[in-house]
Amino acid sequence: MNRDDSTAGAVSGPGGMPPGPSPVRAERSGDAPDPTAAALPPELAGAARTLFGDRLDLAAAYAELLATDGVVRGLIGPREAPRIWDRHLLNCAAVAERIPEGASVLDVGSGAGLPGLVLAIARPDLAMTLVEPLARRTSFLVEAVQGLGLTKTVRVFRGRAEEAAAGSAGMGPLTAGIVTARAVAPLDRLSAWCLPLAAPGGRVVAMKGASAADEIAEHAEAVARLGGGEPTVHRCGVGVIEPPATVVEIVRERVVAAPRVQTASKRSRGGRRR
Ligand SMILES: C[S@@+](CC[C@H](N)C(=O)[O-])C[C@H]1O[C@@H](n2cnc3c(N)ncnc32)[C@H](O)[C@@H]1O
């Protein structure tokens, strides 16, 4: 088990790349960062004020971090920088309306912090854990959490969702009332990873695009087998952002035994990937 990253959280294990569009890129970018690319476009200022309120300055600081350090470290493509506000920050912040006051939230596959860090910025009442297996991304997340002054409400867990659910290296299994994810995996695999992290009666809130209804039709049976209720589709930020963000929600109705996972410490005895 690696514990080379820390805010309030734990770290461990490798991860994989799921399908789906995402700004996060595995390769390092050679382009120079442009902090001005993260400037809030005037036409989005009203939506940003609505969604971030008096935390707008903090959101702007995170936008700049993504457009500079995030680009330099290859976590976000340089072409994404001018789209940070509409495609990423506002879209993710809109999902806050689906999360109850004071909720504990696990964000699975946070990457550079989407949507978890954005939600933590918009909602200081949330207790947020960012779950991300890749060391380069958790290093960025830990530094971002510290730099933005969010250590009281955000922790970073380095490891896969399956490891978080199983508990590893002396830590008990992680659970939360709400489990968020964006661009991590198709709904069946996502449910297998996220439902065990939801407290019974808690909810998975998965950001999905136009594919939401098709994914539900394709994977509803698998979701039910995993103990999930009937998936429902919700549009967030109606009248604030265009288009609104689409989420699929699944309540953890039944507790189903999760498949056993090999923990990072066991893997390390046989030589582990990094
Ligand atoms: C395409 S990126 C999306 C990142 C971010 N959510 C976004 O929307 O920009 C998918 C992320 O999921 C992480 N991931 C893959 N498999 C995972 C697993 N089993 N548990 C947790 N995270 C995982 C990857 O390391 C990667 O950072």
The ligand as an SDF file (V2000), in Angstrom:
LIG
                    3D

 27 29  0  0  0  0  0  0  0  0999 V2000
  -11.9080    9.3740  -17.9300 C   0  0  0  0  0  0  0  0  0  0  0  0
  -11.3780    9.7250  -16.3300 S   0  0  0  0  0  0  0  0  0  0  0  0
  -12.6200   10.8220  -15.7270 C   0  0  0  0  0  0  0  0  0  0  0  0
  -12.0950   11.7140  -14.6610 C   0  0  0  0  0  0  0  0  0  0  0  0
  -13.1130   12.7070  -14.1170 C   0  0  0  0  0  0  0  0  0  0  0  0
  -14.1850   12.0270  -13.4220 N   0  0  0  0  0  0  0  0  0  0  0  0
  -13.6430   13.6010  -15.2090 C   0  0  0  0  0  0  0  0  0  0  0  0
  -14.8290   13.5910  -15.4620 O   0  0  0  0  0  0  0  0  0  0  0  0
  -12.8500   14.3310  -15.8060 O   0  0  0  0  0  0  0  0  0  0  0  0
  -11.7360    8.2510  -15.4360 C   0  0  0  0  0  0  0  0  0  0  0  0
  -11.0640    8.1830  -14.0830 C   0  0  0  0  0  0  0  0  0  0  0  0
  -11.5430    7.0190  -13.4000 O   0  0  0  0  0  0  0  0  0  0  0  0
  -10.4530    6.4290  -12.7290 C   0  0  0  0  0  0  0  0  0  0  0  0
  -10.7860    5.0020  -12.4980 N   0  0  0  0  0  0  0  0  0  0  0  0
  -10.7360    3.9810  -13.3690 C   0  0  0  0  0  0  0  0  0  0  0  0
  -11.1140    2.8320  -12.7930 N   0  0  0  0  0  0  0  0  0  0  0  0
  -11.4150    3.1360  -11.5090 C   0  0  0  0  0  0  0  0  0  0  0  0
  -11.8680    2.3720  -10.3790 C   0  0  0  0  0  0  0  0  0  0  0  0
  -12.0850    1.0540  -10.4580 N   0  0  0  0  0  0  0  0  0  0  0  0
  -12.0800    3.0190   -9.2140 N   0  0  0  0  0  0  0  0  0  0  0  0
  -11.8670    4.3630   -9.1120 C   0  0  0  0  0  0  0  0  0  0  0  0
  -11.4500    5.1240  -10.1420 N   0  0  0  0  0  0  0  0  0  0  0  0
  -11.2200    4.5270  -11.3220 C   0  0  0  0  0  0  0  0  0  0  0  0
   -9.2680    6.6720  -13.6570 C   0  0  0  0  0  0  0  0  0  0  0  0
   -8.0260    6.5710  -12.9900 O   0  0  0  0  0  0  0  0  0  0  0  0
   -9.5550    8.0590  -14.1800 C   0  0  0  0  0  0  0  0  0  0  0  0
   -8.9610    9.0700  -13.3990 O   0  0  0  0  0  0  0  0  0  0  0  0
  1  2  1  0
  2  3  1  0
  2 10  1  0
  3  4  1  0
  4  5  1  0
  5  6  1  0
  5  7  1  0
  7  8  2  0
  7  9  1  0
 10 11  1  0
 11 12  1  0
 11 26  1  0
 12 13  1  0
 13 14  1  0
 13 24  1  0
 14 15  1  0
 14 23  1  0
 15 16  2  0
 16 17  1  0
 17 18  1  0
 17 23  2  0
 18 19  1  0
 18 20  2  0
 20 21  1  0
 21 22  2  0
 22 23  1  0
 24 25  1  0
 24 26  1  0
 26 27  1  0
M  CHG  2   2   1   9  -1
M  END
$$$$
